[in-house]
C-alpha cells in the first residue's frame, strides 16, 4: 500500500511538491540534527520551571540574564 497514492488525493501530492520545504513537512530527516534540537528544547523546558524566568519578573535585561545564568548553574549542579 502506497500511502501517498492510496490515501492522499492527487492534488495534495502535487501541492506538497510545489510548496517544497514550506509544505509543512521536512524534506529529509536528519537524526543527528534532531538530537541537538531535542537537547535545546529540553533545556528551555527546564528553564521554564523557574517562575521568574517564565514570567519575566526582571524588568532589566541585565537582571533577566543573571537569572538565566543562575538557573543554568542550578540545573547543572542537580
Residue frames relative to the residue before (quaternion, step in Angstrom):
aa qw qx qy qz dx dy dz
X 1.0000 0.0000 0.0000 0.0000 0.00 0.00 0.00
X 0.1990 -0.7573 0.6145 0.0961 3.54 -0.75 1.06
X 0.3995 -0.7585 0.4604 0.2307 3.56 -0.40 1.25
X 0.6714 0.4969 -0.3178 0.4487 3.58 0.84 -0.89
X 0.7062 0.4621 -0.2744 0.4609 3.58 0.92 -0.83
X 0.7662 0.4137 -0.2082 0.4455 3.59 0.89 -0.94
X 0.7783 0.3502 -0.1821 0.4882 3.59 0.96 -0.75
X 0.7513 0.3742 -0.2079 0.5023 3.58 0.85 -0.96
X 0.4578 -0.6865 0.4858 0.2884 3.60 -0.79 0.96
X 0.6531 -0.5658 0.3475 0.3641 3.55 -1.15 0.68
X 0.6214 0.5579 -0.3488 0.4254 3.60 0.99 -0.73
X 0.6535 0.5112 -0.3152 0.4607 3.56 1.02 -0.76
X 0.6235 0.5337 -0.3431 0.4567 3.57 1.00 -0.77
X 0.6658 0.4942 -0.3015 0.4707 3.59 0.91 -0.92
X 0.6602 0.5143 -0.3142 0.4483 3.58 0.95 -0.86
X 0.6306 0.5223 -0.3353 0.4660 3.61 1.00 -0.76
X 0.6447 0.5192 -0.3221 0.4594 3.57 0.99 -0.80
X 0.6611 0.5065 -0.3046 0.4622 3.59 0.97 -0.86
X 0.7045 0.4726 -0.2758 0.4521 3.59 0.88 -0.91
X 0.2582 -0.8053 0.5014 0.1828 3.58 1.13 -0.51
X 0.8439 -0.1261 0.1035 0.5111 3.55 -0.90 -0.93
X 0.6349 0.5140 -0.3356 0.4692 3.61 1.19 -0.34
X 0.5163 0.6899 -0.3844 0.3312 3.58 1.27 -0.01
X 0.6378 -0.5589 0.3282 0.4161 3.57 1.21 0.17
X 0.7263 0.3336 -0.2312 0.5547 3.57 1.23 -0.10
X 0.5004 -0.6405 0.4861 0.3212 3.53 -1.07 0.66
X 0.4975 -0.6605 0.4603 0.3230 3.60 -0.95 0.75
X 0.7891 -0.0227 0.0244 0.6134 3.58 1.10 -0.64
X 0.3549 -0.7278 0.5488 0.2077 3.56 -1.14 0.60
X 0.1035 -0.7881 0.6061 0.0277 3.56 -0.71 1.12
X 0.3572 -0.7766 0.4731 0.2133 3.63 -0.32 1.18
X 0.6483 0.5214 -0.3278 0.4477 3.60 0.99 -0.75
X 0.6549 0.4963 -0.3067 0.4803 3.57 0.97 -0.82
X 0.6342 0.5303 -0.3254 0.4590 3.58 1.04 -0.75
X 0.6225 0.5362 -0.3414 0.4566 3.60 1.03 -0.74
X 0.6662 0.4926 -0.3030 0.4709 3.58 0.93 -0.87
X 0.6448 0.5163 -0.3205 0.4636 3.57 0.97 -0.83
X 0.6363 0.5361 -0.3196 0.4534 3.56 1.02 -0.83
X 0.6342 0.5267 -0.3275 0.4617 3.60 0.99 -0.80
X 0.6640 0.4978 -0.3036 0.4680 3.58 0.93 -0.88
X 0.6624 0.5033 -0.3126 0.4585 3.60 0.91 -0.86
X 0.6471 0.5062 -0.3235 0.4695 3.60 0.99 -0.77
X 0.6199 0.5400 -0.3366 0.4592 3.58 1.06 -0.74
X 0.6606 0.4926 -0.3110 0.4736 3.59 0.91 -0.88
X 0.6485 0.5155 -0.3278 0.4542 3.60 0.96 -0.78
X 0.6538 0.4913 -0.3204 0.4780 3.59 1.01 -0.71
X 0.6458 0.5086 -0.3289 0.4648 3.58 1.01 -0.71
X 0.6236 0.5540 -0.3403 0.4341 3.60 1.09 -0.63
X 0.5528 0.6111 -0.3972 0.4040 3.59 1.21 -0.30
X 0.6179 0.5010 -0.3457 0.4976 3.57 1.21 -0.35
X 0.4310 -0.7607 0.4223 0.2394 3.54 -0.37 1.28
X 0.6532 0.5335 -0.3191 0.4322 3.58 0.94 -0.82
X 0.6623 0.4854 -0.3075 0.4809 3.57 1.08 -0.64
X 0.6705 0.5196 -0.3057 0.4324 3.55 0.92 -0.90
X 0.7692 0.3420 -0.1869 0.5063 3.60 1.00 -0.77
X 0.3363 -0.7714 0.4739 0.2592 3.58 1.34 -0.08
X 0.0245 0.8230 -0.5625 0.0756 3.55 0.59 1.21
X 0.6411 0.5230 -0.3318 0.4531 3.60 1.02 -0.75
X 0.3581 -0.7639 0.5023 0.1897 3.55 -0.79 1.02
X 0.7379 0.3745 -0.2217 0.5159 3.56 1.08 -0.65
X 0.5881 -0.6102 0.4104 0.3367 3.54 -1.09 0.77
X 0.6198 0.5523 -0.3449 0.4381 3.59 1.05 -0.74
X 0.6707 0.4857 -0.2966 0.4758 3.59 0.95 -0.86
X 0.6365 0.5251 -0.3234 0.4632 3.57 1.01 -0.81
X 0.6464 0.5051 -0.3171 0.4760 3.59 0.99 -0.80
X 0.6324 0.5265 -0.3310 0.4619 3.58 1.01 -0.77
X 0.6324 0.5213 -0.3259 0.4712 3.58 1.03 -0.77
X 0.6425 0.5192 -0.3195 0.4643 3.58 0.97 -0.83
X 0.6593 0.5038 -0.3089 0.4648 3.59 0.93 -0.88
X 0.6579 0.4987 -0.3124 0.4699 3.60 0.93 -0.83
X 0.6444 0.5131 -0.3212 0.4671 3.58 0.97 -0.81
X 0.6411 0.5181 -0.3222 0.4656 3.60 1.00 -0.78
X 0.6398 0.5151 -0.3216 0.4711 3.58 1.01 -0.82
X 0.6558 0.5075 -0.3149 0.4618 3.59 0.91 -0.89
X 0.6647 0.4937 -0.3033 0.4716 3.59 0.92 -0.88
X 0.6494 0.5185 -0.3213 0.4541 3.57 1.01 -0.73
X 0.6970 0.4795 -0.2689 0.4603 3.59 1.04 -0.77
X 0.5506 0.6319 -0.3967 0.3743 3.61 1.18 -0.34
